[in-house]
Amino acid sequence: MPKHPSTESHVRSMTGVHPRPVEWLWPGWIPLGKLTVLDGDPGVGKSTLLFDLAARLSRDGVMPDGAAGPLGAALLLSAEDGEEDTIQPRLAAAGGVAARLFTLPAVRDDDGHMRPPEVPLDLPAIDAAVRQYGARLLVIDPLMAYLTGADASVDQEVRRALFRLARLAERRRCAVVCLRHLSKAGGDKAVYRGGGSIGIVAAARSGLVAAADPDNPGQRILAAAKCNLAPPPRPLRFALEAPDGVCRVRWLGEADISADELVKRAEERTRLQEAVAFLRNLLADGPKPTQQCYLLAHIEGIARRTLQRALQPAGVRQRRATRDSDPLWELNPDVSASHERSTRGGTDLGAMAQAPEKPDPQRT
C-alpha cells in the first residue's frame, strides 16, 4: 500500500525527557538496549565467543575482563549450529545455567507451519519471546541468514529493518548482538569491512571485530571498531580450546593492536596465503620463467610485492638453466613431493599449514 504524506507530527520537548546513564551487558563493549555488530571471518570463533558471554550472563554476570554485568537470560537465533551437538555442549562447557539459556529455532506462520524466524517480519514474535523469558541478550547468528524482505546491500532498506530491531532492544532493555562475516573488499578501517551495507554498523552503537592474532595464529583478538557510548575498550586476546572435544573460549588478557590494524594485517595474511597457494599450484608441474609467473599472478590479482613475499613460505627457489638465460622459479624438491601427495589426497597441505589452528572439527 502506498504511503501518503503525514499531516501530523509528534514533537517532544526535552523538558519532559529524564536522563539516565547507559546500561551495559559488558561495560564498554556491549550496551543494553542497543544494537551491537560482531564481525569476523568464518572459523575465528565469533559464535563460541557469544556462547561464552551468554553463559556468563546466565551464571553470574562477570565478564571476561572482570567487569560486572547483569545476571539474566539469553535468547539465541542460530542458523548454522545444531542445538544438540554444538550449542548446548558449548554453553555447558562455558559454565552456563541451562534454565536461563534459550534458542528460537522457528516461528509458526499463518498456515500453522513452522519456519525459521525472519527480520523484520517476525520481530513481534521475537519481541514476545524476549519479554516472556526476560532475555538481556539476543544473539542473531548470522544476521544475513535472518534478514529478509530487505536488501542487505541497500543502505535505506537495512536502516529501516534495523530501526525496528533497535526499538525492540530499547523497549526490552536487551542487548542485541548481530554476527556478520568480513567482506573481501579491502579498506583501512575495520568499521567498513563487515558484509552488507554500511547501514548495518551505522545502526549499531557498538561494532566489534574478532580476528586471528597476526603474531600468533593459534590465538584470536577481540577489538572495538566502533564505540559510540564510551571510550574504546582495550582489545582482548583469547584462544579456542577443546580439552574434552567441546570448543570453548579461554581469555588471555589485553592485546596491543587496534581493530583497524587487526583487519589490515588479517587481509595481508589472507593475500599471502593466496599467493603461496598460487605459486605451489603454478610450479607443481615444473619450473616457470620468473616474468611469466609475475604476469599470471597479475592476472589473478596478486601484487608483485605479495608474490615476492610468498616465495619463501611457498618453498620456491630461483635458478637459471644457463648463465645467460632468464631466471626460473621452481619448487624445492621436498615441497614438490608434499604438493603431489596432498593433491592426490584432495587436501592442500600448504594452505593448511598457513591457516589458523582449529581445536575443534566443528564450526567455531
NULONU-509134 format. One record per residue (C-alpha): residue in one letter; z, y, x. Coordinates in steps of 0.05 Angstrom, whole numbers, padded with zeros to 5 digits, always signed. Example, Ala and Ser with C-alpha at 12.3 -4.5 7.8 and 13.67 -1.06 7.14 Angstrom:
2
A+00156-00090+00246;S+00143-00021+00273;
***
This chain:
364
M+00000+00000+00000;P-00020+00068+00030;K+00036+00116+00046;H+00040+00185+00014;P+00067+00248+00046;S+00141+00256+00036;T+00166+00313-00008;E+00239+00307+00011;S+00273+00309+00079;H+00341+00285+00100;V+00375+00335+00146;R+00444+00322+00175;S+00489+00375+00204;M+00523+00358+00269;T+00588+00386+00239;G+00592+00322+00199;V+00579+00275+00258;H+00641+00247+00291;P+00631+00229+00365;R+00651+00161+00391;P+00646+00130+00461;V+00593+00079+00479;E+00617+00009+00468;W+00597-00047+00516;L+00587-00121+00514;W+00582-00118+00590;P+00603-00049+00616;G+00546-00013+00650;W+00497-00069+00636;I+00492-00087+00561;P+00514-00037+00508;L+00538-00058+00439;G+00498-00031+00380;K+00435-00022+00423;L+00374-00059+00449;T+00372-00088+00519;V+00310-00118+00552;L+00315-00171+00607;D+00251-00182+00647;G+00235-00235+00698;D+00185-00288+00719;P+00188-00357+00688;G+00238-00403+00722;V+00281-00347+00751;G+00339-00364+00705;K+00338-00310+00651;S+00357-00357+00595;T+00411-00392+00636;L+00439-00324+00654;L+00443-00305+00580;F+00476-00372+00564;D+00529-00354+00616;L+00542-00286+00584;A+00544-00317+00514;A+00595-00368+00539;R+00638-00313+00569;L+00636-00274+00505;S+00658-00335+00466;R+00714-00353+00515;D+00750-00290+00539;G+00700-00233+00547;V+00708-00229+00622;M+00640-00212+00651;P+00611-00234+00719;D+00636-00172+00756;G+00706-00178+00726;A+00695-00124+00674;A+00727-00134+00606;G+00680-00145+00548;P+00696-00165+00476;L+00714-00234+00451;G+00666-00257+00397;A+00607-00298+00374;A+00535-00302+00399;L+00472-00318+00359;L+00413-00346+00398;L+00340-00346+00378;S+00307-00392+00430;A+00234-00412+00423;E+00229-00451+00488;D+00294-00490+00497;G+00318-00551+00459;E+00387-00547+00427;E+00410-00617+00445;D+00383-00624+00516;T+00386-00553+00542;I+00422-00500+00500;Q+00486-00539+00482;P+00495-00571+00551;R+00486-00505+00588;L+00532-00467+00542;A+00584-00522+00551;A+00574-00522+00627;A+00587-00447+00627;G+00653-00457+00591;G+00630-00433+00522;V+00671-00443+00459;A+00624-00481+00413;A+00656-00453+00349;R+00633-00383+00368;L+00562-00401+00391;F+00504-00408+00342;T+00429-00415+00342;L+00380-00392+00289;P+00321-00440+00294;A+00289-00429+00226;V+00289-00389+00161;R+00266-00411+00092;D+00203-00378+00064;D+00186-00363-00009;D+00157-00433-00018;G+00221-00466+00006;H+00192-00487+00073;M+00229-00477+00138;R+00194-00439+00193;P+00213-00401+00257;P+00240-00331+00244;E+00195-00271+00255;V+00209-00199+00277;P+00207-00153+00239;L+00190-00195+00176;D+00255-00236+00176;L+00303-00183+00201;P+00341-00185+00134;A+00355-00259+00145;I+00374-00247+00218;D+00418-00189+00198;A+00453-00234+00146;A+00467-00286+00200;V+00494-00234+00248;R+00540-00208+00194;Q+00562-00277+00169;Y+00582-00303+00238;G+00606-00237+00267;A+00558-00241+00325;R+00569-00189+00380;L+00508-00215+00419;L+00440-00231+00391;V+00390-00262+00440;I+00315-00264+00426;D+00284-00310+00477;P+00228-00293+00489;L+00213-00231+00448;M+00138-00245+00445;A+00149-00312+00410;Y+00183-00277+00351;L+00146-00210+00349;T+00094-00220+00294;G+00058-00171+00249;A+00057-00122+00307;D+00011-00120+00367;A+00057-00123+00428;S+00007-00083+00469;V+00004-00025+00419;D+00059+00025+00431;Q+00064+00052+00360;E+00068-00017+00328;V+00120-00041+00377;R+00163+00020+00367;R+00162+00012+00291;A+00183-00061+00296;L+00238-00050+00347;F+00264+00011+00310;R+00285-00036+00254;L+00315-00084+00304;A+00353-00027+00336;R+00381-00006+00268;L+00407-00077+00259;A+00442-00073+00326;E+00473-00007+00309;R+00494-00027+00239;R+00528-00091+00262;R+00554-00063+00329;C+00518-00121+00361;A+00484-00123+00429;V+00412-00147+00421;V+00380-00174+00485;C+00305-00189+00485;L+00275-00230+00542;R+00205-00218+00570;H+00163-00245+00627;L+00139-00198+00681;S+00067-00178+00676;K+00015-00189+00730;A-00001-00115+00734;G+00028-00083+00796;G+00067-00020+00800;D+00121+00016+00838;K+00170+00020+00780;A+00206-00041+00752;V+00211-00009+00684;Y+00135-00015+00676;R+00130-00088+00697;G+00152-00123+00633;G+00099-00156+00589;G+00071-00118+00530;S+00074-00044+00513;I+00118+00005+00549;G+00145+00019+00480;I+00187-00044+00485;V+00231-00020+00542;A+00227+00051+00515;A+00262+00027+00452;A+00317-00004+00494;R+00376+00034+00522;S+00383-00015+00579;G+00329-00050+00619;L+00347-00107+00666;V+00307-00147+00717;A+00322-00216+00745;A+00282-00240+00805;A+00286-00285+00866;D+00324-00255+00924;P+00269-00234+00972;D+00314-00251+01031;N+00339-00317+01004;P+00292-00353+00955;G+00347-00401+00935;Q+00385-00343+00902;R+00369-00292+00848;I+00386-00219+00837;L+00401-00182+00772;A+00388-00107+00774;A+00383-00050+00724;A+00314-00017+00718;K+00337+00029+00662;C+00406+00051+00641;N+00408+00109+00591;L+00482+00106+00574;A+00518+00100+00641;P+00506+00105+00716;P+00464+00046+00741;P+00510-00013+00759;R+00507-00046+00827;P+00457-00104+00829;L+00489-00173+00829;R+00468-00236+00865;F+00471-00304+00832;A+00448-00376+00842;L+00428-00432+00795;E+00466-00497+00806;A+00465-00565+00773;P+00522-00606+00803;D+00522-00655+00744;G+00449-00647+00724;V+00462-00587+00678;C+00439-00519+00703;R+00489-00462+00705;V+00499-00395+00740;R+00544-00382+00800;W+00555-00308+00813;L+00555-00287+00886;G+00575-00214+00886;E+00538-00149+00897;A+00469-00140+00928;D+00438-00081+00965;I+00369-00076+00932;S+00343-00034+00875;A+00305-00061+00815;D+00241-00025+00839;E+00246-00056+00908;L+00262-00123+00878;V+00199-00128+00836;K+00157-00097+00892;R+00178-00150+00941;A+00171-00205+00889;E+00100-00183+00877;E+00086-00183+00952;R+00115-00253+00957;T+00071-00277+00900;R+00008-00247+00932;L+00026-00280+00998;Q+00035-00347+00964;E-00033-00339+00931;A-00064-00322+00998;V-00032-00383+01031;A-00059-00429+00976;F-00128-00396+00982;L-00132-00408+01057;R-00109-00481+01053;N-00159-00497+00998;L-00215-00459+01033;L-00205-00492+01100;A-00187-00562+01074;D-00258-00588+01088;G-00265-00556+01156;P-00267-00491+01196;K-00299-00428+01168;P-00322-00364+01203;T-00269-00311+01200;Q-00314-00260+01167;Q-00334-00309+01113;C-00260-00321+01098;Y-00248-00246+01092;L-00308-00239+01045;L-00288-00296+01000;A-00216-00271+00998;H-00241-00202+00978;I-00280-00233+00920;E-00215-00267+00898;G-00178-00200+00901;I-00138-00217+00963;A-00129-00158+01011;R-00147-00165+01084;R-00076-00149+01107;T-00047-00201+01059;L-00095-00253+01084;Q-00075-00238+01156;R-00001-00245+01138;A-00016-00313+01106;L-00047-00343+01168;Q+00018-00367+01200;P+00052-00395+01136;A-00014-00429+01117;G-00017-00463+01185;V-00083-00430+01205;R-00106-00422+01277;Q-00166-00385+01306;R-00216-00415+01355;R-00287-00405+01379;A-00339-00460+01382;T-00367-00427+01445;R-00344-00369+01487;D-00396-00322+01455;S-00394-00348+01384;D-00358-00315+01325;P-00286-00336+01315;L-00269-00392+01266;W-00207-00405+01225;E-00183-00476+01216;L-00121-00512+01192;N-00075-00543+01243;P-00084-00619+01241;D-00015-00632+01211;V-00028-00581+01156;S-00096-00612+01141;A-00065-00681+01134;S-00010-00654+01089;H-00060-00619+01045;E-00102-00682+01038;R-00042-00723+01017;S-00019-00670+00967;T-00089-00665+00937;R-00092-00740+00926;G-00024-00737+00893;G-00043-00678+00849;T+00010-00632+00879;D+00003-00572+00924;L+00059-00583+00973;G+00044-00517+01007;A+00056-00479+00942;M+00119-00519+00930;A+00146-00501+00999;Q+00135-00427+00983;A+00165-00429+00913;P+00238-00413+00898;E+00283-00473+00894;K+00298-00500+00824;P+00362-00540+00819;D+00344-00569+00752;P+00280-00603+00729;Q+00288-00568+00662;R+00265-00497+00649;T+00313-00445+00678;
***
